[in-house]
Amino acid sequence: MDEVDLAILDRLCKNSRMHSTEIATDLDLATSTVHKRIEKMRETGTIHEFTVKVDTTEVGLNVTTFIGVNIEQNKRINIINRLKSIDDILEIYELLEPYDMLLKVRTFDIHSLKENVLQVLGNMDGIKDSQSILTTKCHKEKSCTILKK
């Protein structure tokens, strides 16, 4: 990954719909060069997906919750696989402290949080305990920032 790739990624992180021609013009490159580099980054897994960032309140996803989870380590893989299958869980992180895992969850309301996530966690084999942190307002959320070296 060189500076050109990073510059391309920087633009795509700001606007995943930005056309190769516009990126090429910004970077003073041939459109075909930009297109080939984007395809290579997709093939190697640097770029996982192009996505849309939605105003969650506009679509009714009003509750964002972070859940700290402590697990039985010998059941870690099974737990992770089960957590991945829960649609309301957006992100799963392994931690050093104070929990074994941190989940980012987005639901329509408290009822769907309890029914779709908290009850499932409570009944999942290998989950020792969990702690929920409900948010009230998001002031900043980004997928990534590509910093230039």
PAVODO-577610 format. One record per atom (N, C-alpha, C): residue in one letter; x, y, z. Coordinates in nm, 3 decimals, m for minus. Layout:
+--------+---------+---------+---------+
: residu :      px :      py :      pz :
+--------+---------+---------+---------+
:      a :       X :       Y :       Z :
...
+--------+---------+---------+---------+
This chain:
+--------+---------+---------+---------+
: residu :      px :      py :      pz :
+--------+---------+---------+---------+
:      m :   0.085 :  m0.117 :   0.000 :
:      m :   0.000 :   0.000 :   0.000 :
:      m :   0.090 :   0.123 :   0.000 :
:      d :   0.073 :   0.206 :  m0.102 :
:      d :   0.154 :   0.327 :  m0.112 :
:      d :   0.066 :   0.451 :  m0.091 :
:      e :   0.127 :   0.567 :  m0.110 :
:      e :   0.054 :   0.693 :  m0.087 :
:      e :  m0.064 :   0.711 :  m0.181 :
:      v :  m0.054 :   0.660 :  m0.303 :
:      v :  m0.164 :   0.671 :  m0.398 :
:      v :  m0.283 :   0.590 :  m0.350 :
:      d :  m0.258 :   0.466 :  m0.306 :
:      d :  m0.366 :   0.383 :  m0.252 :
:      d :  m0.431 :   0.451 :  m0.132 :
:      l :  m0.350 :   0.505 :  m0.044 :
:      l :  m0.404 :   0.574 :   0.074 :
:      l :  m0.488 :   0.695 :   0.034 :
:      a :  m0.443 :   0.768 :  m0.067 :
:      a :  m0.519 :   0.884 :  m0.114 :
:      a :  m0.653 :   0.841 :  m0.175 :
:      i :  m0.653 :   0.731 :  m0.248 :
:      i :  m0.777 :   0.678 :  m0.304 :
:      i :  m0.871 :   0.636 :  m0.192 :
:      l :  m0.819 :   0.563 :  m0.095 :
:      l :  m0.900 :   0.519 :   0.018 :
:      l :  m0.957 :   0.637 :   0.096 :
:      d :  m0.875 :   0.740 :   0.113 :
:      d :  m0.920 :   0.860 :   0.184 :
:      d :  m1.044 :   0.918 :   0.117 :
:      r :  m1.043 :   0.927 :  m0.012 :
:      r :  m1.159 :   0.981 :  m0.085 :
:      r :  m1.279 :   0.888 :  m0.077 :
:      l :  m1.255 :   0.758 :  m0.089 :
:      l :  m1.365 :   0.663 :  m0.082 :
:      l :  m1.427 :   0.657 :   0.058 :
:      c :  m1.345 :   0.677 :   0.162 :
:      c :  m1.399 :   0.679 :   0.298 :
:      c :  m1.491 :   0.800 :   0.319 :
:      k :  m1.460 :   0.908 :   0.252 :
:      k :  m1.544 :   1.028 :   0.263 :
:      k :  m1.671 :   1.015 :   0.179 :
:      n :  m1.660 :   0.944 :   0.066 :
:      n :  m1.775 :   0.926 :  m0.023 :
:      n :  m1.752 :   0.799 :  m0.105 :
:      s :  m1.814 :   0.689 :  m0.063 :
:      s :  m1.791 :   0.561 :  m0.130 :
:      s :  m1.849 :   0.559 :  m0.272 :
:      r :  m1.930 :   0.657 :  m0.307 :
:      r :  m1.987 :   0.665 :  m0.442 :
:      r :  m1.902 :   0.750 :  m0.536 :
:      m :  m1.793 :   0.807 :  m0.484 :
:      m :  m1.708 :   0.891 :  m0.568 :
:      m :  m1.659 :   0.810 :  m0.687 :
:      h :  m1.675 :   0.862 :  m0.804 :
:      h :  m1.639 :   0.793 :  m0.927 :
:      h :  m1.487 :   0.795 :  m0.947 :
:      s :  m1.437 :   0.690 :  m1.008 :
:      s :  m1.293 :   0.680 :  m1.035 :
:      s :  m1.241 :   0.800 :  m1.112 :
:      t :  m1.322 :   0.854 :  m1.202 :
:      t :  m1.282 :   0.970 :  m1.281 :
:      t :  m1.257 :   1.092 :  m1.192 :
:      e :  m1.345 :   1.112 :  m1.094 :
:      e :  m1.329 :   1.225 :  m1.002 :
:      e :  m1.204 :   1.208 :  m0.915 :
:      i :  m1.184 :   1.086 :  m0.866 :
:      i :  m1.065 :   1.058 :  m0.785 :
:      i :  m0.940 :   1.080 :  m0.870 :
:      a :  m0.942 :   1.030 :  m0.993 :
:      a :  m0.828 :   1.044 :  m1.084 :
:      a :  m0.795 :   1.191 :  m1.108 :
:      t :  m0.898 :   1.272 :  m1.128 :
:      t :  m0.878 :   1.415 :  m1.150 :
:      t :  m0.816 :   1.480 :  m1.026 :
:      d :  m0.869 :   1.446 :  m0.908 :
:      d :  m0.815 :   1.500 :  m0.782 :
:      d :  m0.667 :   1.466 :  m0.764 :
:      l :  m0.631 :   1.344 :  m0.803 :
:      l :  m0.495 :   1.295 :  m0.777 :
:      l :  m0.402 :   1.307 :  m0.898 :
:      d :  m0.455 :   1.364 :  m1.008 :
:      d :  m0.378 :   1.379 :  m1.131 :
:      d :  m0.325 :   1.243 :  m1.181 :
:      l :  m0.419 :   1.147 :  m1.189 :
:      l :  m0.389 :   1.013 :  m1.237 :
:      l :  m0.485 :   0.976 :  m1.350 :
:      a :  m0.452 :   0.870 :  m1.421 :
:      a :  m0.544 :   0.817 :  m1.521 :
:      a :  m0.658 :   0.744 :  m1.451 :
:      t :  m0.777 :   0.757 :  m1.505 :
:      t :  m0.894 :   0.688 :  m1.448 :
:      t :  m0.870 :   0.538 :  m1.441 :
:      s :  m0.807 :   0.483 :  m1.542 :
:      s :  m0.781 :   0.337 :  m1.543 :
:      s :  m0.689 :   0.297 :  m1.429 :
:      t :  m0.595 :   0.382 :  m1.393 :
:      t :  m0.505 :   0.353 :  m1.282 :
:      t :  m0.583 :   0.347 :  m1.151 :
:      v :  m0.670 :   0.444 :  m1.131 :
:      v :  m0.752 :   0.447 :  m1.009 :
:      v :  m0.842 :   0.325 :  m1.004 :
:      h :  m0.906 :   0.296 :  m1.116 :
:      h :  m0.997 :   0.180 :  m1.123 :
:      h :  m0.923 :   0.050 :  m1.090 :
:      k :  m0.805 :   0.031 :  m1.148 :
:      k :  m0.727 :  m0.091 :  m1.124 :
:      k :  m0.685 :  m0.101 :  m0.977 :
:      r :  m0.647 :   0.010 :  m0.920 :
:      r :  m0.605 :   0.008 :  m0.779 :
:      r :  m0.723 :  m0.024 :  m0.686 :
:      i :  m0.839 :   0.032 :  m0.717 :
:      i :  m0.957 :   0.001 :  m0.636 :
:      i :  m0.991 :  m0.147 :  m0.648 :
:      e :  m0.987 :  m0.201 :  m0.768 :
:      e :  m1.016 :  m0.343 :  m0.788 :
:      e :  m0.916 :  m0.430 :  m0.714 :
:      k :  m0.788 :  m0.392 :  m0.717 :
:      k :  m0.686 :  m0.469 :  m0.645 :
:      k :  m0.712 :  m0.465 :  m0.495 :
:      m :  m0.751 :  m0.349 :  m0.442 :
:      m :  m0.780 :  m0.338 :  m0.298 :
:      m :  m0.903 :  m0.421 :  m0.261 :
:      r :  m0.999 :  m0.433 :  m0.351 :
:      r :  m1.116 :  m0.519 :  m0.326 :
:      r :  m1.074 :  m0.665 :  m0.327 :
:      e :  m0.991 :  m0.704 :  m0.424 :
:      e :  m0.947 :  m0.843 :  m0.436 :
:      e :  m0.863 :  m0.887 :  m0.316 :
:      t :  m0.778 :  m0.797 :  m0.264 :
:      t :  m0.692 :  m0.833 :  m0.152 :
:      t :  m0.762 :  m0.820 :  m0.017 :
:      g :  m0.882 :  m0.763 :  m0.017 :
:      g :  m0.956 :  m0.750 :   0.108 :
:      g :  m0.933 :  m0.620 :   0.182 :
:      t :  m0.852 :  m0.531 :   0.127 :
:      t :  m0.833 :  m0.400 :   0.190 :
:      t :  m0.967 :  m0.327 :   0.195 :
:      i :  m1.041 :  m0.334 :   0.086 :
:      i :  m1.177 :  m0.280 :   0.081 :
:      i :  m1.273 :  m0.398 :   0.095 :
:      h :  m1.351 :  m0.398 :   0.204 :
:      h :  m1.447 :  m0.506 :   0.228 :
:      h :  m1.578 :  m0.482 :   0.155 :
:      e :  m1.622 :  m0.357 :   0.157 :
:      e :  m1.751 :  m0.326 :   0.095 :
:      e :  m1.764 :  m0.176 :   0.076 :
:      f :  m1.851 :  m0.139 :  m0.014 :
:      f :  m1.891 :   0.001 :  m0.031 :
:      f :  m2.029 :   0.008 :   0.033 :
:      t :  m2.052 :   0.108 :   0.114 :
:      t :  m2.175 :   0.109 :   0.192 :
:      t :  m2.239 :   0.247 :   0.196 :
:      v :  m2.356 :   0.250 :   0.256 :
:      v :  m2.431 :   0.374 :   0.274 :
:      v :  m2.442 :   0.401 :   0.423 :
:      k :  m2.419 :   0.525 :   0.463 :
:      k :  m2.436 :   0.563 :   0.602 :
:      k :  m2.576 :   0.624 :   0.615 :
:      v :  m2.657 :   0.564 :   0.698 :
:      v :  m2.797 :   0.601 :   0.712 :
:      v :  m2.817 :   0.685 :   0.838 :
:      d :  m2.903 :   0.784 :   0.831 :
:      d :  m2.945 :   0.856 :   0.951 :
:      d :  m3.038 :   0.762 :   1.026 :
:      t :  m2.988 :   0.700 :   1.131 :
:      t :  m3.061 :   0.593 :   1.200 :
:      t :  m3.195 :   0.639 :   1.256 :
:      t :  m3.204 :   0.764 :   1.299 :
:      t :  m3.331 :   0.811 :   1.353 :
:      t :  m3.436 :   0.825 :   1.244 :
:      e :  m3.393 :   0.854 :   1.122 :
:      e :  m3.486 :   0.866 :   1.010 :
:      e :  m3.552 :   0.733 :   0.974 :
:      v :  m3.481 :   0.622 :   1.000 :
:      v :  m3.536 :   0.489 :   0.970 :
:      v :  m3.588 :   0.419 :   1.095 :
:      g :  m3.587 :   0.491 :   1.207 :
:      g :  m3.646 :   0.438 :   1.330 :
:      g :  m3.554 :   0.358 :   1.419 :
:      l :  m3.426 :   0.352 :   1.388 :
:      l :  m3.331 :   0.281 :   1.475 :
:      l :  m3.284 :   0.380 :   1.581 :
:      n :  m3.363 :   0.389 :   1.686 :
:      n :  m3.347 :   0.495 :   1.784 :
:      n :  m3.259 :   0.462 :   1.904 :
:      v :  m3.225 :   0.335 :   1.922 :
:      v :  m3.151 :   0.296 :   2.042 :
:      v :  m3.016 :   0.237 :   2.003 :
:      t :  m2.908 :   0.303 :   2.044 :
:      t :  m2.773 :   0.250 :   2.026 :
:      t :  m2.721 :   0.213 :   2.164 :
:      t :  m2.675 :   0.090 :   2.176 :
:      t :  m2.631 :   0.037 :   2.304 :
:      t :  m2.496 :  m0.029 :   2.288 :
:      f :  m2.410 :  m0.008 :   2.385 :
:      f :  m2.284 :  m0.082 :   2.392 :
:      f :  m2.299 :  m0.181 :   2.505 :
:      i :  m2.262 :  m0.306 :   2.480 :
:      i :  m2.278 :  m0.411 :   2.580 :
:      i :  m2.143 :  m0.476 :   2.606 :
:      g :  m2.099 :  m0.468 :   2.730 :
:      g :  m1.978 :  m0.538 :   2.772 :
:      g :  m2.017 :  m0.679 :   2.814 :
:      v :  m1.944 :  m0.778 :   2.765 :
:      v :  m1.978 :  m0.917 :   2.789 :
:      v :  m1.856 :  m0.992 :   2.842 :
:      n :  m1.877 :  m1.070 :   2.946 :
:      n :  m1.774 :  m1.162 :   2.995 :
:      n :  m1.816 :  m1.304 :   2.960 :
:      i :  m1.719 :  m1.381 :   2.911 :
:      i :  m1.751 :  m1.514 :   2.858 :
:      i :  m1.659 :  m1.620 :   2.918 :
:      e :  m1.701 :  m1.745 :   2.900 :
:      e :  m1.614 :  m1.859 :   2.928 :
:      e :  m1.523 :  m1.875 :   2.807 :
:      q :  m1.394 :  m1.860 :   2.827 :
:      q :  m1.300 :  m1.855 :   2.716 :
:      q :  m1.300 :  m1.982 :   2.630 :
:      n :  m1.330 :  m2.096 :   2.689 :
:      n :  m1.331 :  m2.220 :   2.611 :
:      n :  m1.450 :  m2.228 :   2.515 :
:      k :  m1.543 :  m2.133 :   2.526 :
:      k :  m1.659 :  m2.128 :   2.436 :
:      k :  m1.656 :  m2.005 :   2.345 :
:      r :  m1.542 :  m1.940 :   2.342 :
:      r :  m1.524 :  m1.814 :   2.270 :
:      r :  m1.567 :  m1.821 :   2.123 :
:      i :  m1.519 :  m1.917 :   2.048 :
:      i :  m1.550 :  m1.925 :   1.905 :
:      i :  m1.699 :  m1.945 :   1.882 :
:      n :  m1.761 :  m2.033 :   1.958 :
:      n :  m1.906 :  m2.056 :   1.945 :
:      n :  m1.985 :  m1.930 :   1.977 :
:      i :  m1.942 :  m1.859 :   2.079 :
:      i :  m2.011 :  m1.736 :   2.119 :
:      i :  m1.997 :  m1.631 :   2.008 :
:      i :  m1.876 :  m1.613 :   1.957 :
:      i :  m1.855 :  m1.514 :   1.850 :
:      i :  m1.941 :  m1.548 :   1.729 :
:      n :  m1.943 :  m1.673 :   1.689 :
:      n :  m2.024 :  m1.713 :   1.574 :
:      n :  m2.172 :  m1.687 :   1.598 :
:      r :  m2.218 :  m1.714 :   1.717 :
:      r :  m2.359 :  m1.689 :   1.750 :
:      r :  m2.390 :  m1.539 :   1.750 :
:      l :  m2.298 :  m1.460 :   1.807 :
:      l :  m2.317 :  m1.315 :   1.809 :
:      l :  m2.321 :  m1.257 :   1.668 :
:      k :  m2.238 :  m1.309 :   1.578 :
:      k :  m2.236 :  m1.263 :   1.439 :
:      k :  m2.371 :  m1.284 :   1.370 :
:      s :  m2.447 :  m1.381 :   1.416 :
:      s :  m2.575 :  m1.412 :   1.351 :
:      s :  m2.690 :  m1.323 :   1.399 :
:      i :  m2.667 :  m1.240 :   1.500 :
:      i :  m2.771 :  m1.152 :   1.552 :
:      i :  m2.766 :  m1.019 :   1.475 :
:      d :  m2.869 :  m0.994 :   1.397 :
:      d :  m2.871 :  m0.877 :   1.308 :
:      d :  m2.853 :  m0.744 :   1.379 :
:      d :  m2.907 :  m0.730 :   1.499 :
:      d :  m2.900 :  m0.601 :   1.570 :
:      d :  m2.760 :  m0.571 :   1.623 :
:      i :  m2.673 :  m0.671 :   1.628 :
:      i :  m2.535 :  m0.648 :   1.671 :
:      i :  m2.455 :  m0.604 :   1.550 :
:      l :  m2.408 :  m0.480 :   1.553 :
:      l :  m2.336 :  m0.422 :   1.441 :
:      l :  m2.187 :  m0.450 :   1.445 :
:      e :  m2.130 :  m0.450 :   1.566 :
:      e :  m1.985 :  m0.466 :   1.581 :
:      e :  m1.956 :  m0.551 :   1.703 :
:      i :  m1.850 :  m0.630 :   1.692 :
:      i :  m1.807 :  m0.717 :   1.801 :
:      i :  m1.656 :  m0.697 :   1.818 :
:      y :  m1.614 :  m0.660 :   1.938 :
:      y :  m1.472 :  m0.639 :   1.966 :
:      y :  m1.429 :  m0.726 :   2.082 :
:      e :  m1.309 :  m0.782 :   2.073 :
:      e :  m1.249 :  m0.848 :   2.188 :
:      e :  m1.167 :  m0.744 :   2.263 :
:      l :  m1.171 :  m0.750 :   2.396 :
:      l :  m1.105 :  m0.651 :   2.480 :
:      l :  m1.007 :  m0.716 :   2.576 :
:      l :  m0.920 :  m0.634 :   2.631 :
:      l :  m0.835 :  m0.678 :   2.741 :
:      l :  m0.906 :  m0.654 :   2.874 :
:      e :  m0.966 :  m0.538 :   2.890 :
:      e :  m1.033 :  m0.498 :   3.013 :
:      e :  m1.146 :  m0.403 :   2.979 :
:      p :  m1.244 :  m0.380 :   3.052 :
:      p :  m1.288 :  m0.452 :   3.171 :
:      p :  m1.376 :  m0.573 :   3.137 :
:      y :  m1.406 :  m0.593 :   3.007 :
:      y :  m1.488 :  m0.706 :   2.963 :
:      y :  m1.406 :  m0.791 :   2.867 :
:      d :  m1.458 :  m0.908 :   2.836 :
:      d :  m1.395 :  m0.992 :   2.734 :
:      d :  m1.432 :  m0.944 :   2.595 :
:      m :  m1.555 :  m0.892 :   2.580 :
:      m :  m1.603 :  m0.844 :   2.451 :
:      m :  m1.686 :  m0.718 :   2.468 :
:      l :  m1.690 :  m0.638 :   2.362 :
:      l :  m1.775 :  m0.520 :   2.358 :
:      l :  m1.857 :  m0.528 :   2.231 :
:      l :  m1.988 :  m0.514 :   2.245 :
:      l :  m2.079 :  m0.521 :   2.132 :
:      l :  m2.141 :  m0.384 :   2.108 :
:      k :  m2.152 :  m0.347 :   1.982 :
:      k :  m2.227 :  m0.227 :   1.946 :
:      k :  m2.358 :  m0.275 :   1.884 :
:      v :  m2.468 :  m0.229 :   1.943 :
:      v :  m2.601 :  m0.277 :   1.905 :
:      v :  m2.688 :  m0.158 :   1.867 :
:      r :  m2.768 :  m0.176 :   1.762 :
:      r :  m2.862 :  m0.071 :   1.725 :
:      r :  m2.999 :  m0.136 :   1.704 :
:      t :  m3.100 :  m0.083 :   1.775 :
:      t :  m3.235 :  m0.138 :   1.768 :
:      t :  m3.338 :  m0.027 :   1.754 :
:      f :  m3.462 :  m0.069 :   1.726 :
:      f :  m3.570 :   0.028 :   1.709 :
:      f :  m3.613 :   0.088 :   1.842 :
:      d :  m3.615 :   0.006 :   1.946 :
:      d :  m3.662 :   0.054 :   2.076 :
:      d :  m3.608 :  m0.039 :   2.185 :
:      i :  m3.639 :  m0.005 :   2.309 :
:      i :  m3.594 :  m0.085 :   2.424 :
:      i :  m3.652 :  m0.226 :   2.418 :
:      h :  m3.777 :  m0.238 :   2.377 :
:      h :  m3.840 :  m0.370 :   2.367 :
:      h :  m3.762 :  m0.461 :   2.272 :
:      s :  m3.726 :  m0.411 :   2.153 :
:      s :  m3.651 :  m0.495 :   2.059 :
:      s :  m3.509 :  m0.522 :   2.109 :
:      l :  m3.450 :  m0.428 :   2.183 :
:      l :  m3.320 :  m0.452 :   2.245 :
:      l :  m3.330 :  m0.570 :   2.341 :
:      k :  m3.431 :  m0.567 :   2.428 :
:      k :  m3.447 :  m0.675 :   2.526 :
:      k :  m3.476 :  m0.808 :   2.458 :
:      e :  m3.568 :  m0.805 :   2.361 :
:      e :  m3.612 :  m0.930 :   2.299 :
:      e :  m3.507 :  m0.989 :   2.202 :
:      n :  m3.448 :  m0.904 :   2.120 :
:      n :  m3.359 :  m0.953 :   2.015 :
:      n :  m3.215 :  m0.972 :   2.058 :
:      v :  m3.175 :  m0.902 :   2.166 :
:      v :  m3.035 :  m0.908 :   2.205 :
:      v :  m3.016 :  m0.954 :   2.350 :
:      l :  m3.070 :  m0.879 :   2.444 :
:      l :  m3.042 :  m0.907 :   2.585 :
:      l :  m3.091 :  m1.045 :   2.630 :
:      q :  m3.211 :  m1.083 :   2.588 :
:      q :  m3.261 :  m1.216 :   2.624 :
:      q :  m3.179 :  m1.326 :   2.557 :
:      v :  m3.139 :  m1.303 :   2.434 :
:      v :  m3.056 :  m1.401 :   2.363 :
:      v :  m2.922 :  m1.417 :   2.435 :
:      l :  m2.860 :  m1.305 :   2.474 :
:      l :  m2.735 :  m1.310 :   2.548 :
:      l :  m2.753 :  m1.384 :   2.681 :
:      g :  m2.862 :  m1.353 :   2.749 :
:      g :  m2.889 :  m1.416 :   2.879 :
:      g :  m2.906 :  m1.567 :   2.871 :
:      n :  m2.951 :  m1.615 :   2.756 :
:      n :  m2.972 :  m1.759 :   2.738 :
:      n :  m2.859 :  m1.829 :   2.664 :
:      m :  m2.756 :  m1.754 :   2.626 :
:      m :  m2.648 :  m1.811 :   2.546 :
:      m :  m2.548 :  m1.885 :   2.635 :
:      d :  m2.518 :  m2.008 :   2.597 :
:      d :  m2.422 :  m2.089 :   2.669 :
:      d :  m2.283 :  m2.026 :   2.661 :
:      g :  m2.221 :  m2.005 :   2.776 :
:      g :  m2.087 :  m1.950 :   2.781 :
:      g :  m2.078 :  m1.803 :   2.815 :
:      i :  m2.193 :  m1.734 :   2.818 :
:      i :  m2.194 :  m1.593 :   2.860 :
:      i :  m2.206 :  m1.590 :   3.012 :
:      k :  m2.105 :  m1.532 :   3.077 :
:      k :  m2.108 :  m1.523 :   3.224 :
:      k :  m2.195 :  m1.407 :   3.270 :
:      d :  m2.173 :  m1.288 :   3.212 :
:      d :  m2.253 :  m1.172 :   3.247 :
:      d :  m2.236 :  m1.065 :   3.141 :
:      s :  m2.323 :  m0.965 :   3.147 :
:      s :  m2.316 :  m0.854 :   3.053 :
:      s :  m2.361 :  m0.726 :   3.122 :
:      q :  m2.313 :  m0.617 :   3.068 :
:      q :  m2.346 :  m0.484 :   3.120 :
:      q :  m2.381 :  m0.395 :   3.001 :
:      s :  m2.498 :  m0.334 :   3.004 :
:      s :  m2.543 :  m0.250 :   2.893 :
:      s :  m2.523 :  m0.102 :   2.922 :
:      i :  m2.481 :  m0.030 :   2.820 :
:      i :  m2.467 :   0.115 :   2.827 :
:      i :  m2.551 :   0.173 :   2.715 :
:      l :  m2.664 :   0.234 :   2.750 :
:      l :  m2.752 :   0.295 :   2.650 :
:      l :  m2.704 :   0.437 :   2.622 :
:      t :  m2.698 :   0.471 :   2.495 :
:      t :  m2.656 :   0.606 :   2.458 :
:      t :  m2.779 :   0.695 :   2.445 :
:      t :  m2.757 :   0.825 :   2.452 :
:      t :  m2.867 :   0.919 :   2.436 :
:      t :  m2.855 :   1.000 :   2.307 :
:      k :  m2.730 :   1.024 :   2.262 :
:      k :  m2.711 :   1.102 :   2.141 :
:      k :  m2.572 :   1.076 :   2.086 :
:      c :  m2.562 :   1.064 :   1.954 :
:      c :  m2.433 :   1.047 :   1.888 :
:      c :  m2.387 :   1.181 :   1.833 :
:      h :  m2.266 :   1.219 :   1.868 :
:      h :  m2.212 :   1.345 :   1.818 :
:      h :  m2.115 :   1.325 :   1.702 :
:      k :  m2.059 :   1.204 :   1.691 :
:      k :  m1.969 :   1.176 :   1.579 :
:      k :  m1.961 :   1.024 :   1.562 :
:      e :  m1.973 :   0.982 :   1.435 :
:      e :  m1.959 :   0.841 :   1.401 :
:      e :  m1.902 :   0.833 :   1.261 :
:      k :  m1.791 :   0.764 :   1.244 :
:      k :  m1.727 :   0.748 :   1.113 :
:      k :  m1.687 :   0.603 :   1.098 :
:      s :  m1.671 :   0.562 :   0.973 :
:      s :  m1.625 :   0.426 :   0.950 :
:      s :  m1.473 :   0.420 :   0.961 :
:      c :  m1.405 :   0.521 :   0.909 :
:      c :  m1.258 :   0.526 :   0.922 :
:      c :  m1.208 :   0.661 :   0.874 :
:      t :  m1.083 :   0.686 :   0.905 :
:      t :  m1.013 :   0.802 :   0.855 :
:      t :  m0.878 :   0.752 :   0.809 :
:      i :  m0.842 :   0.785 :   0.688 :
:      i :  m0.711 :   0.747 :   0.636 :
:      i :  m0.618 :   0.865 :   0.658 :
:      l :  m0.525 :   0.847 :   0.751 :
:      l :  m0.429 :   0.952 :   0.779 :
:      l :  m0.309 :   0.937 :   0.689 :
:      k :  m0.262 :   1.045 :   0.637 :
:      k :  m0.144 :   1.041 :   0.552 :
:      k :  m0.021 :   1.032 :   0.640 :
:      k :   0.071 :   0.951 :   0.595 :
:      k :   0.196 :   0.930 :   0.671 :
:      k :   0.288 :   1.048 :   0.660 :
+--------+---------+---------+---------+
